Amino acid sequence: SGQLNVAYTPVTSTGAALQISSANTQGGIGYADFIKVTNTSAGATNSNKYFRLTNGGTIETLNNAYSSPILSIADNGDFNVKNSININGKIAVNGPAFSVYQNTNQSIPTDVQTKVTWNVEEFDTNNNFASDKFTPSVEGYYNLHAAVRIDNNIGTGERMIVIYKNGSEYKRGYNTKGSAAVGDSWFQMSISCLVYANGTTDYFEVYVMHGAGVNRTLTGGTQFTYFQGSMARGG
């Protein structure tokens, strides 16, 4: 019912204040559970935590239900946690990364910034890409890159590719006027930028524009029209 104080002076320099020997305990064959802590305070939730040593020399802390390790320190020093690590309120983890592309052709009207649609995901590590936009759920700074190809004659009008943030023009990439390259048969545009995302509401999209005077086609294909991003560092 009171505080337990232990004073110990080992007989030899290799002595330990407390030594626990156990085998095949609650974890089963090969586990040595050495401490179970239960918080009996009124209103306590998830009040149990367990500490065990594995056959391989890894110390593990288990969750309240004794169903999953939530922290471990291996004998070689590797440190693992099940979810994110927070430092001064910021999450320090590998942030989201994604890569999408369009494999069908999209019609783009003239002289209007038009959102590019994406129908194939190559990868989306944290399920943060949906409805043609990237909404990172981890606060931080992100590298974004997009490229598009427009087929047919584009003429001498303006053309551009733009990253939108939260529904508004944010960063322009390729932006020029003049005749298209390669015999006026197609034009490639790209943009790369570093952006900040708050991890909750900020989202990013890709828009394009051309001044051909008539509708033109955005070329589908993973090598032509794609949008990618990854976390550069935490917030």
C-alpha positions as CSV (number, residue, x, y, z in Angstrom):
1,S,0.0,0.0,0.0
2,G,3.0,2.3,0.3
3,Q,6.2,3.1,-1.6
4,L,8.7,0.3,-2.0
5,N,12.3,1.4,-1.6
6,V,15.2,-1.0,-2.4
7,A,18.8,-0.3,-1.4
8,Y,21.3,-2.7,-2.8
9,T,25.1,-2.9,-2.9
10,P,26.3,-5.8,-5.0
11,V,29.0,-8.1,-3.6
12,T,30.8,-8.0,-6.9
13,S,31.0,-5.4,-9.8
14,T,28.9,-7.7,-11.9
15,G,26.0,-7.9,-9.4
16,A,22.5,-6.7,-10.1
17,A,20.0,-5.1,-7.8
18,L,17.2,-7.4,-9.1
19,Q,17.5,-10.6,-11.2
20,I,14.5,-12.3,-12.7
21,S,14.7,-15.7,-14.3
22,S,11.6,-17.2,-16.0
23,A,10.7,-19.2,-19.1
24,N,7.7,-20.0,-21.3
25,T,5.5,-17.5,-19.4
26,Q,2.3,-15.8,-20.7
27,G,3.7,-15.2,-24.1
28,G,4.2,-18.9,-24.6
29,I,7.3,-21.0,-25.6
30,G,10.4,-18.8,-25.7
31,Y,9.0,-15.8,-23.8
32,A,10.0,-14.6,-20.4
33,D,7.4,-12.1,-19.1
34,F,9.0,-10.3,-16.3
35,I,6.7,-7.4,-15.3
36,K,2.9,-6.7,-15.6
37,V,1.8,-3.3,-14.5
38,T,-1.8,-2.5,-13.8
39,N,-3.1,1.0,-13.1
40,T,-5.8,0.6,-10.5
41,S,-6.6,4.4,-10.3
42,A,-10.3,5.3,-10.7
43,G,-11.2,5.9,-14.3
44,A,-8.0,4.3,-15.7
45,T,-8.4,2.9,-19.2
46,N,-6.1,0.5,-21.1
47,S,-4.6,0.0,-17.6
48,N,-2.4,-3.1,-18.3
49,K,1.1,-3.1,-19.8
50,Y,3.3,-6.1,-20.1
51,F,7.1,-6.4,-20.4
52,R,8.8,-9.5,-21.8
53,L,12.1,-10.8,-23.2
54,T,12.0,-12.9,-26.3
55,N,14.2,-15.9,-27.2
56,G,16.1,-13.6,-29.5
57,G,17.0,-11.1,-26.8
58,T,14.4,-8.5,-27.7
59,I,12.6,-6.6,-24.9
60,E,9.0,-5.9,-25.8
61,T,6.2,-3.8,-24.3
62,L,2.7,-5.2,-25.1
63,N,-0.6,-3.4,-25.3
64,N,-3.4,-3.6,-22.8
65,A,-5.0,-6.7,-24.4
66,Y,-1.7,-8.5,-24.6
67,S,-2.2,-9.0,-28.3
68,S,0.5,-6.9,-30.0
69,P,4.0,-5.4,-29.1
70,I,3.9,-1.6,-29.2
71,L,7.6,-1.1,-28.5
72,S,10.7,-3.2,-28.8
73,I,14.4,-3.0,-28.4
74,A,16.4,-5.7,-30.1
75,D,19.7,-7.1,-28.8
76,N,21.5,-5.3,-31.7
77,G,20.0,-2.0,-30.6
78,D,17.2,-1.6,-33.2
79,F,14.3,0.4,-31.7
80,N,10.8,-0.1,-33.1
81,V,7.4,1.4,-32.3
82,K,4.1,0.3,-33.7
83,N,2.9,3.7,-34.7
84,S,4.4,7.3,-34.9
85,I,6.9,8.9,-32.6
86,N,6.0,12.5,-31.5
87,I,8.8,15.0,-30.7
88,N,7.6,18.3,-29.1
89,G,4.1,17.6,-30.5
90,K,5.4,16.9,-34.1
91,I,5.2,13.5,-35.7
92,A,8.6,12.1,-36.7
93,V,8.0,9.3,-39.2
94,N,8.4,8.4,-42.9
95,G,5.6,10.5,-44.3
96,P,3.2,9.6,-47.2
97,A,4.3,9.1,-50.8
98,F,2.2,8.6,-53.9
99,S,2.4,8.2,-57.7
100,V,-0.5,8.3,-60.0
101,Y,-1.0,8.7,-63.8
102,Q,-3.7,8.9,-66.4
103,N,-4.0,6.0,-68.8
104,T,-6.8,7.5,-70.9
105,N,-6.9,10.7,-72.9
106,Q,-8.6,13.8,-71.3
107,S,-10.0,16.6,-73.4
108,I,-8.7,20.0,-72.3
109,P,-10.7,23.2,-73.4
110,T,-8.8,26.2,-74.7
111,D,-7.8,29.1,-72.5
112,V,-9.2,27.6,-69.3
113,Q,-7.1,26.2,-66.4
114,T,-8.5,22.6,-66.2
115,K,-8.0,20.1,-63.5
116,V,-6.2,16.9,-64.5
117,T,-7.9,13.7,-63.6
118,W,-6.0,10.6,-62.5
119,N,-7.3,7.0,-62.8
120,V,-4.3,4.8,-62.0
121,E,-2.4,4.6,-58.7
122,E,1.1,3.1,-58.9
123,F,1.4,3.5,-55.1
124,D,-0.2,5.5,-52.3
125,T,1.6,4.6,-49.0
126,N,-0.9,6.2,-46.6
127,N,-4.1,6.3,-48.7
128,N,-3.8,10.1,-49.0
129,F,-4.7,10.3,-52.7
130,A,-8.3,10.3,-53.7
131,S,-10.7,12.2,-56.0
132,D,-7.8,13.5,-58.1
133,K,-6.1,15.2,-55.2
134,F,-3.3,14.6,-52.6
135,T,-4.3,15.3,-49.0
136,P,-1.4,14.4,-46.8
137,S,-2.4,13.4,-43.3
138,V,1.0,14.0,-41.8
139,E,2.1,17.6,-41.3
140,G,5.3,18.5,-43.1
141,Y,7.0,19.6,-46.2
142,Y,6.5,17.7,-49.5
143,N,8.2,17.4,-52.8
144,L,5.6,17.4,-55.6
145,H,6.2,16.7,-59.3
146,A,3.8,16.5,-62.2
147,A,4.1,16.2,-66.0
148,V,1.6,16.2,-68.8
149,R,1.6,15.9,-72.6
150,I,-0.8,17.7,-74.9
151,D,-1.2,16.3,-78.4
152,N,-1.8,18.1,-81.7
153,N,-1.1,21.7,-82.7
154,I,-1.1,24.2,-79.9
155,G,-0.4,27.3,-81.8
156,T,1.1,30.4,-80.3
157,G,-1.2,30.9,-77.3
158,E,-0.2,30.6,-73.7
159,R,0.2,27.2,-72.0
160,M,1.0,26.2,-68.5
161,I,0.9,23.6,-65.8
162,V,0.0,24.6,-62.2
163,I,-0.1,23.1,-58.7
164,Y,-3.2,24.1,-56.9
165,K,-3.4,24.2,-53.1
166,N,-6.8,24.1,-51.4
167,G,-8.6,25.0,-54.7
168,S,-6.4,28.0,-55.7
169,E,-3.4,28.5,-58.0
170,Y,-0.3,28.0,-55.9
171,K,2.8,27.3,-58.0
172,R,3.3,27.6,-61.8
173,G,5.6,25.3,-63.6
174,Y,6.1,25.5,-67.4
175,N,4.5,28.7,-68.6
176,T,5.2,30.1,-72.0
177,K,3.8,31.3,-75.4
178,G,4.9,30.3,-78.9
179,S,4.7,27.5,-81.3
180,A,4.8,23.9,-80.0
181,A,7.9,21.7,-80.5
182,V,8.3,18.7,-82.6
183,G,6.5,20.0,-85.7
184,D,3.5,21.2,-83.6
185,S,2.5,17.6,-83.0
186,W,2.7,17.6,-79.1
187,F,3.9,19.6,-76.1
188,Q,5.3,18.4,-72.8
189,M,5.0,20.5,-69.6
190,S,6.2,19.7,-66.0
191,I,6.4,21.3,-62.6
192,S,8.3,20.5,-59.4
193,C,7.9,22.4,-56.1
194,L,8.4,22.1,-52.3
195,V,5.1,22.7,-50.4
196,Y,4.0,22.8,-46.8
197,A,0.9,20.8,-45.7
198,N,-0.8,21.1,-42.3
199,G,-1.6,17.4,-42.2
200,T,-5.4,17.9,-41.9
201,T,-7.1,20.1,-44.5
202,D,-4.4,21.1,-47.1
203,Y,-4.7,19.4,-50.4
204,F,-3.0,19.6,-53.8
205,E,-4.2,19.2,-57.4
206,V,-2.7,19.6,-60.9
207,Y,-4.2,22.0,-63.5
208,V,-3.2,22.7,-67.1
209,M,-4.1,25.3,-69.7
210,H,-3.4,25.9,-73.4
211,G,-4.3,28.5,-75.9
212,A,-4.8,26.5,-79.1
213,G,-8.2,28.0,-79.8
214,V,-9.9,24.6,-79.8
215,N,-10.0,21.6,-77.5
216,R,-6.9,19.6,-77.2
217,T,-6.1,16.1,-75.8
218,L,-4.1,15.3,-72.8
219,T,-2.1,12.2,-73.6
220,G,-2.6,9.2,-71.3
221,G,0.3,7.0,-70.2
222,T,2.6,6.5,-67.2
223,Q,5.5,8.0,-69.2
224,F,3.6,11.1,-70.3
225,T,1.0,12.3,-67.7
226,Y,1.7,11.7,-64.1
227,F,1.6,13.2,-60.6
228,Q,4.0,12.2,-57.7
229,G,4.9,13.4,-54.3
230,S,6.7,12.4,-51.1
231,M,7.5,13.9,-47.7
232,A,10.8,15.8,-47.5
233,R,10.7,16.4,-43.7
234,G,8.3,16.8,-40.8
235,G,6.6,20.1,-39.9
